[in-house]
């Protein structure tokens, strides 16, 4: 695991401390890790929903994926 050292505003530090007091994280690092995981999940969900919209609009790829992949080798 890598350790990062980042400056945060006083407001963010207060927010992190509040999350710890509310039991949403064991310590500062845990709160930040949880927040980053949630951010990552939100990004993945956003990408999935965007893909679903594109497919509904007829912008998806069709056909045999193995044959398609061969074209890009």
Number of C-alpha atoms within 10 A of each C-alpha: 3 3 6 7 5 5 8 9 8 9 9 11 13 12 13 21 17 14 18 16 12 10 11 14 19 12 14 13 13 15 20 14 12 13 14 12 12 12 12 12 12 12 12 12 12 12 12 12 12 12 14 14 13 13 13 10 9 10 11 11 10 9 7 8 9 8 9 12 9 8 7 6 5
